[in-house]
Amino acid sequence: MPDKIINQLDPGWKAHFEQEFAQDYMIKLRGFLKAEKQSRQVIYPPSDLWFNAFLQAPFEKIRVVIVGQDPYHGKGQAHGLSFSVPEGIKIPPSLRNIYKELNRDLGVAVPTSGNLEAWAKQGVLLLNASLTVRAGDANSHSKQGWLQFTNGCIQHINQHKSAVVFLAWGRFAHDVCSVVDTSKHCVIKTSHPSPLGASKTGRDFSAFIGSGCFSLANEYLISQGEAPVRWALDG
């Protein structure tokens, strides 16, 4: 966990990171990750991308938060942004469904790349609840302290910003976003965009496919005097 990351963060994140990095749970997490490397475990994403979501979306620019659960655990997939993969990597099934709903909702062309950096640069925080994973072993780092860290980041946004849209896709994201103050923010809950979940509905959430979550997010931002997100990725 490179300390140099802190020096790259904008002021809105830097003070929060310094405070969290000094906590016992983060010291233990650093020790765990060091031990993983010493035992020659392959960790995704590469260490210089563990905090990529925060570097790509400075605190003062955040307008939307999309919560993922775990980084992709296949070679070359994870680059520190939830649901996103680098250029040239095959688009994963959940992201294909995200693009399907994007096209249905807004009529934009289905992107040919799985890289969502263009969203991040507009202030969309693409936050995985765990920031690392062992290769080929989903959720392998989720109980090592990352959830406490990222929950703290959600709380930091909740307390120090207003009019942020939280796109909570799936039950895990619903739970993570349960702390958000809906009197000052907007939480849009749907099922998960995975092939198994994209059409499911629940008592308090809609199916991801057909939800119109992208247009709903922009409608809320506009109603709060904020600029909408340009969701189209190609062209």
C-alpha positions, 0 to 999 in steps of 0.5 A: 500500500504505497504511502506516495498515494496520499501525496497524489490525492486532492485535499478532500480525500487526503486528510481522510486517508491520513486519518484512516491510514493511522488506524489499527485496522489499516495497519493490519491490512497493510501487514496482510497485503505485505504477507500476501506479496511475500508468499508470492500471491498475485494480487489484483489490481496492481498496487499502483492502481489500488486507489485509482478510483479516488485519483480519477474522481477528486473529492470536490468533483464527485457527483455520482457513486457506483458501488461494486463489491470486489475487483475482477480477479482475472488477469488484466481485468481490474484497474481500480474502478468498479465494473470497469476494465482496461482498453482491449480487455473483453467486456465482462457480463455485468458491464454488458448489461450496464451498457444494455440498460444505458442504450435502452435508457438513453439511446446511446450507442453500446460502447466497444470498450469496457474502460469507464475512466470517462465517467470517473473524470466527470466525478463518478466515483467507481468504488469497489468495497474491497480494493484488492483481491487474490488472483482467481479467488473472489472476495478473498480480501474482503474481510481484511479491513477494506470494508471498514475503509470504504464504508468510511469513504462513503460516510465521508462523502455523506457528511461532507458533500450534498446532492450526490447520487448513489447508484446501488446495484444489488443487495450488497450495494444496498447495504453499503448505501444504507448509511446515506442521508437521503434528505441531502443525497439520492440513492437509486436502488436496483438489482445487480446487473449480473446475468443472474440478477439484472431482471430481478425485482424486490420489495424496495428495488427495481430490476436493473434492466428497465430501471432508467437509473442513468436518466434518473441520476441526471434528473436528480442532478439537474434538479439540484443545480448540478450538471448531468453526467455524459454517460455516452462513452463512444464518440 
